Amino acid sequence: MHRLAVMGGGSLGLLLAGKLAAAGLPAELWTRTEEQAARIAESGLTLEERDGSVAVRRIEAVPFEEVTPGFDGIVLIALKQTSMDGRLLRTLGRKLGMNAGTVLFQNGIGHVERVSGALPGRRLLAAVTTEAALRSGPSSVRHTGSGETWIGEWEPLSAASDKNGMADLISGVEQALKKAGFSASVSNEIRERMLRKLLINAVVNPLTALWRVPNGELTATPERRLAMDALFRETAGVLRQNGLHGAKDSELWEDVLRVCRATAANRSSMLQDVTAGRETEIDALNGAVCRMAAASGRDAPWNAAVTALVKAIQSPKERGV
């Protein structure tokens, strides 16, 4: 069995770590702060399942800076793109051994290229998930919506990959996720999956953040649906010029609605960020769509508008709340 580590103590990271621990898998959690690691070491990780059951799971939690260099297992990286700056990636390069495998769970696009550049020679997978979770404290998380998870090799790296080693990594990740209770499968078109997830996030995340509503309330009024539809159509058009193929717009629109239904009670990560006064991933989502549109010589006014509006939201700290 591969050694496993989850990097990131946010909603998704705690969910992954809690479910892996519940399945009895040899996993540890790498946190950004000493305080969070100490809290989990003291009280365990509390995982609330969708059926309302609550259990405390014991898992080794280590501040990322204190991880022993040379880790040669599999790291599930559940940090947001906003956290993955040059300093963190350089530190990650020192912590991972040459046989380590990494799985990137970030929203948006552009991160795979950055990480592969910072970790030359390492095996790398991209992951797309529609699982939903809400962190209710430094050591507690609620599983708010079940979804699908796809993993796959990033196509530009295929030619340089060690095929046997990559196949072993893919199999190890898939088996671990399934044993932890996730619906996981391997995709040979992971970029397509990432673009489809980007389309969903580019509609759901900024609008929930601006309207301050959970996912299920996006479709509550005709006015909201009109705004969703306009943002969806513009985004789909841009992404189709950048590699999104294989599905009709009607199917993609149904994907958006399905996620809203399946995660109806969930507060999107962007809504959680703006209410907590944290930096959002708007540049990695709608900002990325704007950049792709500009590179194709077209405008993306809806994406530009929601990007500007989300950036203009004052944090609670700035308002003195």
Phi, psi and omega per residue, in radians:
M1 nan 2.311 3.120
H2 -1.164 2.548 2.912
R3 -1.203 2.460 -3.094
L4 -2.189 2.500 3.010
A5 -2.425 2.497 3.020
V6 -1.916 2.181 -3.131
M7 -1.812 1.989 -3.137
G8 2.135 2.173 -3.117
G9 -1.840 0.529 3.038
G10 -1.500 -2.829 -3.062
S11 -1.026 -0.934 -3.091
L12 -1.183 -0.732 -3.140
G13 -1.048 -0.782 3.115
L14 -1.147 -0.657 3.103
L15 -1.098 -0.853 3.137
L16 -1.045 -0.838 -3.106
A17 -1.108 -0.751 -3.121
G18 -1.123 -0.730 -3.130
K19 -1.236 -0.659 3.087
L20 -1.123 -0.746 3.116
A21 -1.114 -0.705 -3.138
A22 -1.103 -0.505 3.137
A23 -1.499 0.008 3.110
G24 1.346 0.360 -3.127
L25 -1.487 2.580 -3.090
P26 -1.331 1.439 -3.047
A27 -2.123 2.662 3.005
E28 -2.291 2.825 -3.102
L29 -2.030 2.208 3.082
W30 -1.759 2.043 -3.082
T31 -1.801 2.825 3.109
R32 -1.379 -0.418 -3.054
T33 -2.207 2.654 3.049
E34 -1.161 -0.598 -3.098
E35 -1.084 -0.777 -3.127
Q36 -1.169 -0.737 3.118
A37 -1.055 -0.737 3.138
A38 -1.126 -0.689 3.141
R39 -1.106 -0.764 -3.128
I40 -1.213 -0.660 3.102
A41 -1.105 -0.606 -3.093
E42 -1.379 -0.800 -2.987
S43 -1.991 -0.063 -3.087
G44 1.418 3.120 3.135
L45 -1.862 2.070 -3.118
T46 -1.579 2.111 -3.118
L47 -2.035 2.081 3.054
E48 -1.759 2.090 -3.124
E49 -1.421 2.964 -3.092
R50 -1.131 -0.455 3.130
D51 -1.440 0.063 3.115
G52 1.622 -0.149 3.123
S53 -1.234 2.524 -3.092
V54 -2.210 2.349 3.100
A55 -2.489 2.563 3.086
V56 -1.752 2.157 -3.106
R57 -1.912 2.374 3.075
R58 -1.558 2.234 3.127
I59 -2.587 2.464 3.109
E60 -1.212 2.157 3.120
A61 -2.015 2.268 -3.059
V62 -2.290 2.259 3.002
P63 -1.035 2.373 -3.032
F64 -0.944 -0.708 -3.116
E65 -1.114 -0.362 -3.105
E66 -1.728 0.055 3.090
V67 -1.110 2.315 -3.140
T68 -1.199 2.221 3.120
P69 -1.031 2.625 3.108
G70 1.714 0.188 3.116
F71 -1.000 2.197 -3.058
D72 -2.075 0.337 3.107
G73 -1.641 -2.576 -3.122
I74 -1.950 2.229 3.120
V75 -1.932 2.105 3.031
L76 -1.598 1.905 -3.039
I77 -1.612 1.898 -3.060
A78 -1.930 0.404 3.053
L79 -1.343 2.737 3.020
K80 -1.370 2.760 3.130
Q81 -1.012 -0.579 -3.107
T82 -1.113 -0.372 -3.135
S83 -1.570 -0.247 -2.989
M84 -1.643 1.210 3.138
D85 -1.559 -3.136 -3.071
G86 -1.070 -0.695 -3.130
R87 -1.091 -0.802 -3.132
L88 -1.104 -0.729 -3.115
L89 -1.177 -0.624 3.079
R90 -1.140 -0.703 3.096
T91 -1.137 -0.726 3.116
L92 -1.050 -0.711 3.104
G93 -1.042 -0.566 3.119
R94 -1.379 -0.474 -3.090
K95 -1.409 -0.526 -3.032
L96 -1.600 2.354 2.999
G97 -1.302 2.934 -3.085
M98 -1.204 -0.321 3.124
N99 -1.646 0.032 -3.123
A100 -1.218 2.645 3.023
G101 -2.029 2.514 3.131
T102 -2.152 2.519 3.108
V103 -2.210 2.099 -3.023
L104 -1.737 2.106 -3.096
F105 -1.841 0.300 -3.038
Q106 -1.251 2.616 2.958
N107 -1.358 2.853 3.066
G108 1.397 -2.846 -3.123
I109 -2.358 2.926 3.093
G110 1.744 -0.403 -3.069
H111 -1.282 -0.555 -3.107
V112 -1.104 -0.757 3.129
E113 -1.112 -0.711 3.141
R114 -1.122 -0.790 -3.101
V115 -1.195 -0.731 3.138
S116 -1.107 -0.596 3.080
G117 -1.197 -0.565 -3.120
A118 -1.463 -0.327 -3.099
L119 -2.166 1.070 -3.096
P120 -1.058 2.390 3.089
G121 1.505 -0.179 3.125
R122 -1.497 2.638 3.049
R123 -1.350 2.358 -3.023
L124 -2.419 2.327 3.053
L125 -2.120 2.640 2.972
A126 -1.820 2.576 3.134
A127 -2.286 2.541 3.053
V128 -2.246 2.234 -3.141
T129 -2.357 2.572 3.023
T130 -1.963 0.273 3.012
E131 -1.125 2.542 -3.135
A132 -2.156 2.416 -3.131
A133 -2.565 2.753 3.115
L134 -2.318 2.063 3.081
R135 -1.338 2.103 -3.112
S136 -1.768 0.011 3.103
G137 3.105 3.047 -3.108
P138 -1.043 -0.434 -3.084
S139 -2.231 0.376 -3.108
S140 -2.470 2.536 -3.097
V141 -2.578 2.567 3.087
R142 -2.025 2.254 3.090
H143 -1.422 1.825 -2.979
T144 -1.709 -0.197 3.141
G145 -2.891 2.220 3.092
S146 -1.452 2.576 -3.122
G147 -2.631 -2.674 3.138
E148 -2.078 2.599 3.068
T149 -2.243 2.260 3.097
W150 -2.060 2.458 3.065
I151 -2.214 2.600 -3.137
G152 -2.945 2.788 3.096
E153 -1.338 2.410 3.113
W154 -1.250 2.086 -2.954
E155 -0.919 -0.774 -3.095
P156 -1.079 -0.301 -3.116
L157 -1.668 -0.033 -2.994
S158 -1.035 -0.768 -3.038
A159 -1.113 -0.526 -3.088
A160 -1.622 -0.005 -3.018
S161 -1.364 2.583 2.932
D162 -1.396 1.852 -2.972
K163 -1.079 -0.741 -3.137
N164 -1.158 -0.750 3.124
G165 -1.137 -0.681 3.137
M166 -1.191 -0.711 3.111
A167 -1.088 -0.668 3.110
D168 -1.146 -0.716 3.110
L169 -1.103 -0.839 -3.123
I170 -1.047 -0.799 -3.134
S171 -1.108 -0.720 -3.130
G172 -1.118 -0.739 3.135
V173 -1.174 -0.794 -3.130
E174 -1.054 -0.811 -3.120
Q175 -1.115 -0.714 -3.130
A176 -1.121 -0.788 -3.133
L177 -1.119 -0.718 3.121
K178 -1.152 -0.720 3.137
K179 -1.127 -0.529 3.119
A180 -1.378 -0.031 3.064
G181 1.702 0.130 3.113
F182 -1.547 2.638 3.002
S183 -1.489 1.787 -3.014
A184 -2.180 2.514 3.099
S185 -2.622 2.793 -3.139
V186 -1.597 2.377 3.120
S187 -2.103 2.318 3.034
N188 -1.526 0.000 3.128
E189 -2.266 1.007 -3.030
I190 -1.180 -0.544 3.094
R191 -1.101 -0.698 3.079
E192 -1.059 -0.755 3.108
R193 -1.085 -0.704 -3.134
M194 -1.153 -0.680 3.119
L195 -1.192 -0.648 3.095
R196 -1.159 -0.679 3.075
K197 -1.165 -0.675 3.095
L198 -1.060 -0.704 3.118
L199 -1.064 -0.792 3.126
I200 -1.101 -0.848 -3.108
N201 -1.121 -0.628 -3.110
A202 -1.182 -0.365 3.074
V203 -1.615 -0.895 -2.998
V204 -1.253 -0.862 -2.952
N205 -1.123 -0.910 -3.086
P206 -1.177 -0.621 -3.104
L207 -1.242 -0.685 3.066
T208 -1.134 -0.637 3.138
A209 -1.180 -0.701 -3.113
L210 -1.306 -0.660 -3.115
W211 -1.579 -0.154 3.133
R212 0.997 0.875 -3.125
V213 -2.273 2.660 3.020
P214 -1.202 2.895 -3.033
N215 -0.967 -0.701 -3.054
G216 -1.178 -0.294 -3.125
E217 -1.617 0.014 3.121
L218 -1.074 -0.595 -3.071
T219 -1.700 0.270 -2.985
A220 -1.223 -0.435 -3.103
T221 -2.314 2.724 3.090
P222 -1.033 -0.624 -3.122
E223 -1.138 -0.715 3.111
R224 -1.141 -0.725 -3.137
R225 -1.133 -0.621 3.102
L226 -1.113 -0.764 3.116
A227 -1.147 -0.740 3.081
M228 -1.018 -0.787 -3.096
D229 -1.120 -0.740 -3.136
A230 -1.131 -0.761 3.135
L231 -1.168 -0.689 3.106
F232 -1.074 -0.865 -3.073
R233 -1.102 -0.747 3.126
E234 -1.095 -0.806 -3.098
T235 -1.149 -0.761 3.123
A236 -1.054 -0.689 3.125
G237 -1.095 -0.721 3.114
V238 -1.169 -0.788 -3.081
L239 -1.184 -0.521 3.093
R240 -1.134 -0.501 3.069
Q241 -1.415 -0.046 -3.076
N242 -2.240 0.521 2.980
G243 1.893 0.010 3.114
L244 -1.471 1.985 -3.098
H245 -2.384 3.053 2.915
G246 1.511 0.015 3.127
A247 -2.562 2.478 3.082
K248 -1.297 2.753 3.114
D249 -1.013 -0.634 3.139
S250 -1.099 -0.644 3.101
E251 -1.203 -0.715 3.139
L252 -1.162 -0.683 3.087
W253 -1.101 -0.692 3.108
E254 -1.152 -0.572 3.041
D255 -1.020 -0.777 3.136
V256 -1.073 -0.832 -3.118
L257 -1.142 -0.648 3.140
R258 -1.109 -0.734 3.116
V259 -1.127 -0.710 3.105
C260 -1.052 -0.695 3.132
R261 -1.241 -0.799 -3.053
A262 -1.190 -0.471 -3.113
T263 -2.077 0.669 -2.995
A264 -0.968 -0.672 -3.083
A265 -1.537 -0.074 -3.041
N266 -1.397 2.449 2.984
R267 -1.657 2.101 -3.065
S268 -0.995 2.754 -3.136
S269 -1.054 -0.572 3.140
M270 -1.249 -0.657 3.063
L271 -1.126 -0.732 3.090
Q272 -1.057 -0.674 -3.119
D273 -1.182 -0.797 -3.077
V274 -1.206 -0.610 3.131
T275 -1.268 -0.427 3.120
A276 -1.642 -0.002 3.136
G277 1.304 0.404 -3.133
R278 -1.700 2.801 3.041
E279 -1.131 2.430 -3.122
T280 -1.719 3.009 3.090
E281 -1.630 0.387 -3.041
I282 -1.028 -0.619 3.138
D283 -1.190 -0.529 3.130
A284 -1.433 -0.216 -3.128
L285 -1.910 -1.594 -3.095
N286 -1.173 -0.556 3.044
G287 -1.087 -0.677 3.101
A288 -1.144 -0.668 3.089
V289 -1.093 -0.724 3.097
C290 -1.055 -0.736 -3.135
R291 -1.171 -0.684 3.097
M292 -1.148 -0.701 3.120
A293 -1.080 -0.806 -3.126
A294 -1.072 -0.695 3.131
A295 -1.150 -0.431 3.125
S296 -1.641 0.041 3.118
G297 1.328 0.491 3.132
R298 -2.256 2.883 3.117
D299 -1.693 2.734 3.064
A300 -2.417 1.213 -3.000
P301 -1.098 -0.632 3.126
W302 -1.159 -0.768 3.111
N303 -1.147 -0.680 3.104
A304 -1.112 -0.685 -3.106
A305 -1.172 -0.831 -3.104
V306 -1.205 -0.550 3.075
T307 -1.086 -0.827 -3.136
A308 -1.135 -0.706 -3.101
L309 -1.185 -0.730 3.117
V310 -1.139 -0.724 3.122
K311 -1.125 -0.480 -3.086
A312 -1.450 -0.125 -3.141
I313 -1.190 2.207 3.069
Q314 -1.342 2.440 3.115
S315 -1.277 2.749 3.058
P316 -0.960 -0.646 3.140
K317 -1.121 -0.707 3.137
E318 -1.161 -0.517 3.120
R319 -1.485 -0.078 3.138
G320 1.369 0.358 -3.133
V321 -1.456 nan nan
